[in-house]
Amino acid sequence: MAKKVLITGGAGFIGSNLTEALLHKGYQVVVLDNFSTGKPGNIAPFLTNPDFTLVVGDIRVKEDCQKACEGVDYVLHEAALGSVPRSIKDPATTNETNISGFVNMLVAARDAGVKRFLFAASSSTYGDSPSLPKVEEVIGKPLSPYAVTKYVNELYADVFQKTYGLEYIGLRYFNVFGRRQDPNGAYAAVIPLFVKKLMAHEAPVVNGDGSYSRDFTYIDNVIQMNLLALNTTDKSAVNQIYNTAYGESTTLNQLVKYLVEDLSQFDPKIASIEPLYGPNRLGDIPHSLASIEKAKTHLGYDPQFSMREGLKACCKWYWENL
């Protein structure tokens, strides 16, 4: 019998890509989403699939979590309010969603007898730790309310494992990008935001002098990591936190250069656009680069897409879909 997997936030960017991948591999998939940031269009193609079930609900509501967890073997918890700036503007709602909602899901998963609880952790947890590359066991103090919530998720998962025996794996995502990432709204991620600007022949605004760097991670690598974490039978690999990244650093200045290069293949006018520079953003980590050795060793992780390969595929998708 096919494994039944609940994906919270399944109408979002990462969640809908995971939903598509799991359905393709023959899993039964339940999606729980309140569409606060997720898009109905992201899951529209799956609505007629007999292996797909949509539960419209909110992780902040215990009953919605309980309903979604009924008969489920595994949980992929992707639902959260992302964005460091949003959390600085409204820490209370970020806390309510990312911590209270997370605990609701843990309780519901425990009560439903879920076999394993996978969740989206975050590279923001490394906070003010200056060490590079980032290794899972060395973290600093969080620099934003969002980072606090994601670190607290890791602590709660560990406590639920020790107290109730709920098996977990946390995946610290590093700047995930790819198809279906929303370029609109006040808290759009940097890659879709810059793509949208360049396609409109507008200059992207870089925070700071462009020297800040990130380990940009293509969505298909994240899908691979989730599937490995979902299916591992190695008991030493569970109840662990793993970096989910490519293991390569790119500055914001390099990012703009690559995007101009890739998008000007479709529109030569983009080649002459230069970025503008603004102030550094409050709560931002200057440099982010992951060690992926732990994931390679324990899960057999072998990311297939470099940042450049992912970016080319991403630009093509935006050109065809925006």
N, C-alpha and C positions, 0 to 999 in steps of 0.2 A: 504493500500500500504506500502511496506517495506521502512524503513528509508534509505536514501542514505547518506553514510558517506565517507568523504575524509580522507585518512590517508597519510600525507606527511611523506616521509622517510619510506614508507611501505615495502620496501625490506630489511630494516635493522633488527637488532635483536629484538627490542621491537615492531617495526612497523609490521613485518611479523607475530609475535605472535598475535598481536591485529587483523590483517587482518584475520587470520585463525579463531579466536574466533568469530568475527563478522559475517563472512560468515556462520559459523556453526549455529549461532543464527538467520539466515535468513535476515540479512541486505544486502543491495546493497553496495558494497565497491569499491571506486575509490582509486587507489594508485598513488601518484606522487613521482617519485624518479629519481635522475640522476645517480645512481649507483656509486657515488664516494666512499661511504663506504658500501652501501647496496649491497646485492648479488642477481643476477638473480635466483640462485638456491633456495633462500628462498621463492620466490613467484611462482616458476615453477609449483607446484601442483595446483595453483589457476587459471592458465591461461585458462583452459577449462571450468571454472565455469561461467555460463551465468550472474551471479550476480557480477562478478569481471571485472573491467576495469583498465587497466594500462595506465598511462600517463607518458611517459618518458620526464622529464623536470627538471628544476632547480628553486628552490624557489628564487634565485637571479634574475630571469627573470620574470618581471611582467606579461607578456602574458601567460607564462606557469601556473602561479598561477591562473589567470583568467579562463583559459581553464579548469583547474582541478576543480574549484569551481562551474562550470555550473551545475545548478539543484541539488546542494548538500544541505542537511538539516543540517548536522553537520560536523565539522572539528576536527580531532585529529591530532594536529601538533606535530609530532615526529622528523621531519627533523632538523638536527643540526650537526655541527662539534663538537663532544665530545672531551674529554681528556684535562686535565689541562696542561700536558707537551706540547701537540701540540699547545695549545693557547699561551704558553710562547715562543715557537719557532717561531710561525707565527701568531701574534695577528691580523694582518690586515685581513687575510682570515677568521679567526674565527669570527671577527666582521662583515665582509660582509655577511657571511652566517647566523650567529645567530641573528644579529640585522636587517640588511637591508632585509634579506630574511624573517624574522619574520614580519616586517612591510608590506612587499609585500603581505604576506598571510593575515594579518589583513585587509588590504585595499580590497583585492579580496573577502574575506569572507563578509565584510560589503557590498560591491557592489552587491554581489550575493544574499543578503538577508539570509545568513546562520543564523540558529536559535541559535546555541551555538558553541563557539570556545573553545575547550579543548586543553591545550598545556603542553608539558613536561617541567616543571620547574626543578630546581636542588637544592639538599642539599648544593651545593657549595655556595649558596647565604648566608648561615649563616656565612661564612667568619671567622673573628677572634673573633666572639662572644664565650666566654668561657662557657656559660651556658649549662647545660645538665639536662634533655633531651631537644632537640631543639623544641621550640614551635613557631608556625608560625609568631607570632607578634614580636618576639625578634631576630633581626639579627645584625650582625656586619658589618665590612667593608670587601669587597671581597679581596681574596688573589691571584687571577689570572685573566688574561683577560677573560678566559672562564666564571668564576664566575660573572664578570661584565656583560657579555652579557646576562646571564640567569636572573640576577636581572633586567636589563633593559627591558627584555621581560615582566616581571611582571608589571613594571611601564607602559609600552605601552598598555598592555591589559586593565589595569584599566582606562587609559586615553580614549581609544577607547570606553569603556563601558559608561563612563561619557559623552563623547562628541557625540558619534554616536548611543549609545544604544546597542552595540554589547555585547551580553551575553557571559561570559567566566568562565572557571574554570581552574586554574593552579595546576598542580600536581608536587610537589617537590619530585622527585625520589631520593631515597637513595640506591646507589650501587646495582642496579638491576643485577641479574644474572639468567642464565638458558639456556635451549636449544636454539641453533642457535647463541649464542654469540661467535663472531669470536676470536679464539685463536692466529691468525696470525697478523703480522704487528707490527710496532714500537709502536703503541698506544693501544695494546690489554689490556683489563681489567684484573685485578689481578687474578680472579678465572680461566677463560679459559687459561690464560698464565701459571699459576702454574700447571693446569691439563696437559697441553701439555708437559711441562718440565718433570713432574713426569712419564707420560706415556712413555717418551723417556729415562727414567732412568737418568735424569739430575736433579741437585739440583736447586730448585727455589730460586731466589734471593729476599730476603726481604729488603725493604727500611727501614733503621733505625734498631732499636733493636727488632722490632716486637711487641712493646707495643702499637703502634697506633691501634685504633679500629674503626670498621665500623658497621653500621646497614645494613647488607647484606639482600637484599630483593628479594625473589624468583619471577620469572616472572608471575606466576599465581595469585599472590596477586596484582600485577600491573594491570593485565587484569581485575580482579574483581573491582579494584578502578576505572578504566576507564569506565567500564559498569555502575557503580553506578553514576558516574559524568555525563555520557551521558544521563541517563534516569531519573535523579531526577526531580520531579515536585515541590519540595519545593523551593520557591523563595528566602528564606533566606539562602539556601545552595549554590546559584550561585553567581558569581562575587566574588569568594573567592579563596584563595590559601590553599592547603592541603598537609601535609606531606604524602608521599606514601612509607610506610616502614612496617616492622614487629614490631618494637619497642623493639629490643634486640641487645645488643652490642657484637661483637666478635673481639678479637685482631688478628693481622696477624699471630702471633705464634699459636694461637688456630686454625686459618683457615688452616695452613699447616698441623697441627696434624690431623684435621678432613679429609682433602683431602687424606693424606697418608693412613689413616684408611679405607676410603671408596674405594679408588682405589686399595688398596692391596687385596681387596676381589676378584678382577679380575686378579691381577698379584702380587703374593706374594713378588716378588723382590722389589716392591715399598716400602714395610714396613721398609726397612733399610735406605732409603734416608733421609738425613738431609739437612735443608736449609742452604744457605749462606746468609751473611748479608752485605748490602752496605749502602751508605749514605742516609740520609733522602732526600725526593724528594721536590724540590722547589715548593711552592704553595699548599702543602698538608695541610689539616686540621688535627690536631692530633687525635681528637675523634669526632665521629659522631653517635648520638643516637637520634631517633625521638620520640616525643610524637605523638601518633596517636589518641588522645582523640577527637580532632576536627573532624576528618574524621568519627570516630565512631558515634559521636553525630549528625552530620549534614547529613551524607551520609549512615549511617548504615554499615560502613566498618567493616568487620570481617575477617581478614586475615586467610586463611586456612592452609598455609604452614609455619612452622617454618624454621629458617635458616638451621637446621640440616636435616629436611625432604626434603627441596629444594635441598640441597647439594647432598644428596644421589641420588635423581632423576636426578640431573644434571650430576653427575659422570657416572651414568649408560648410559645416553644419549651420552656423549662424548665417552665412551668406545665403544658404538655400531656404532658411526658415524664418529669418527676421523680416 
